Amino acid sequence: DEFVNLRQTSVHTFGDDAVLLDVREPAEWTAGHAPNAVHIPLGQLPERLDDLPAVPGALPVVCRSGVRSAQAVAYLADHGIEATNVAGGMQAWEEAGRALVSDSGHPRIL
């Protein structure tokens, strides 16, 4: 598995106010996301590297379950950007009771 050696971080290491890179699709983002997340769908990442949030240390990257974010972390590492995969993705974020916001006011993870 090409992602075995990727850096991973537990959702329990972040507060609700953490800045995350969310690489899910627009419908997933709209349904519910972390309050300070920055949304760049995985397919747009190559042309939007200038839009990445500046964070101290490794940039936490999240998707629904951790697969797409692992792909994003590998891509970022190949481009000299330090990033870490949020283990379990937004499903783990929600299960940990972390804050969620949505456009509808009724956040949920798709």
WOLINVEN-V306621 format. One record per residue. N is the residue number from 1. PHI is phi as a letter, one per 20 degrees, with the letter a starting at -180 (NA if undefined). OMEGA is omega in degrees with one decimal (* if undefined). NEAR is the number of other ideal C-beta (glycine too) atoms within 8 Angstrom. Layout:
n->N phi->PHI omega->OMEGA near->NEAR
n->N phi->PHI omega->OMEGA near->NEAR
//
This chain:
n->1 phi->NA omega->-174.1 near->3
n->2 phi->f omega->-176.2 near->4
n->3 phi->e omega->-176.0 near->10
n->4 phi->g omega->-174.8 near->5
n->5 phi->e omega->-179.6 near->3
n->6 phi->f omega->176.1 near->10
n->7 phi->f omega->178.2 near->8
n->8 phi->c omega->-179.7 near->9
n->9 phi->c omega->177.7 near->12
n->10 phi->f omega->176.1 near->9
n->11 phi->f omega->-177.3 near->12
n->12 phi->f omega->178.5 near->5
n->13 phi->e omega->-177.7 near->5
n->14 phi->d omega->169.2 near->11
n->15 phi->e omega->179.1 near->4
n->16 phi->g omega->-175.2 near->8
n->17 phi->e omega->-178.0 near->6
n->18 phi->f omega->173.4 near->9
n->19 phi->e omega->-178.5 near->9
n->20 phi->c omega->169.1 near->13
n->21 phi->e omega->-178.7 near->14
n->22 phi->d omega->-175.1 near->14
n->23 phi->d omega->178.8 near->13
n->24 phi->f omega->179.6 near->14
n->25 phi->f omega->-176.0 near->6
n->26 phi->g omega->-179.5 near->7
n->27 phi->f omega->178.5 near->7
n->28 phi->f omega->178.9 near->11
n->29 phi->f omega->-177.5 near->11
n->30 phi->f omega->-177.2 near->8
n->31 phi->f omega->179.7 near->11
n->32 phi->r omega->-179.5 near->11
n->33 phi->b omega->177.3 near->13
n->34 phi->f omega->-173.5 near->15
n->35 phi->g omega->-176.6 near->9
n->36 phi->d omega->180.0 near->8
n->37 phi->f omega->173.6 near->11
n->38 phi->d omega->-174.6 near->11
n->39 phi->e omega->171.0 near->9
n->40 phi->c omega->179.9 near->12
n->41 phi->g omega->-175.0 near->11
n->42 phi->g omega->-177.9 near->11
n->43 phi->f omega->-179.7 near->4
n->44 phi->e omega->-173.6 near->8
n->45 phi->g omega->-177.0 near->13
n->46 phi->g omega->-178.4 near->6
n->47 phi->e omega->-177.2 near->5
n->48 phi->c omega->179.8 near->9
n->49 phi->g omega->178.4 near->9
n->50 phi->f omega->-179.2 near->4
n->51 phi->e omega->-178.0 near->6
n->52 phi->f omega->176.9 near->12
n->53 phi->f omega->175.6 near->7
n->54 phi->e omega->178.3 near->3
n->55 phi->c omega->173.8 near->8
n->56 phi->f omega->179.7 near->2
n->57 phi->m omega->-176.4 near->4
n->58 phi->f omega->178.3 near->9
n->59 phi->f omega->176.7 near->12
n->60 phi->f omega->-179.2 near->14
n->61 phi->d omega->-174.9 near->15
n->62 phi->c omega->170.0 near->15
n->63 phi->c omega->-179.1 near->15
n->64 phi->f omega->-173.6 near->11
n->65 phi->c omega->178.9 near->8
n->66 phi->o omega->-177.0 near->14
n->67 phi->e omega->180.0 near->8
n->68 phi->f omega->179.2 near->11
n->69 phi->f omega->175.4 near->14
n->70 phi->f omega->176.8 near->11
n->71 phi->f omega->-179.7 near->10
n->72 phi->f omega->179.7 near->15
n->73 phi->f omega->178.3 near->15
n->74 phi->f omega->179.1 near->11
n->75 phi->f omega->-179.5 near->10
n->76 phi->f omega->179.1 near->14
n->77 phi->f omega->178.0 near->11
n->78 phi->f omega->-179.1 near->6
n->79 phi->d omega->173.9 near->7
n->80 phi->m omega->-179.3 near->4
n->81 phi->d omega->-179.1 near->9
n->82 phi->f omega->-178.2 near->8
n->83 phi->b omega->178.6 near->14
n->84 phi->c omega->-179.5 near->12
n->85 phi->e omega->176.3 near->14
n->86 phi->f omega->-175.0 near->18
n->87 phi->g omega->178.0 near->10
n->88 phi->n omega->174.5 near->11
n->89 phi->m omega->-177.8 near->14
n->90 phi->f omega->174.3 near->16
n->91 phi->f omega->178.4 near->10
n->92 phi->f omega->178.0 near->13
n->93 phi->g omega->-179.1 near->15
n->94 phi->f omega->-179.5 near->12
n->95 phi->f omega->-180.0 near->7
n->96 phi->f omega->178.1 near->8
n->97 phi->m omega->179.3 near->4
n->98 phi->f omega->-178.0 near->10
n->99 phi->f omega->175.5 near->6
n->100 phi->c omega->173.2 near->13
n->101 phi->c omega->178.0 near->8
n->102 phi->b omega->178.2 near->12
n->103 phi->f omega->-177.0 near->4
n->104 phi->e omega->-174.7 near->7
n->105 phi->n omega->178.3 near->5
n->106 phi->c omega->-173.4 near->5
n->107 phi->f omega->174.6 near->11
n->108 phi->b omega->179.1 near->9
n->109 phi->d omega->179.6 near->12
n->110 phi->f omega->* near->7
//
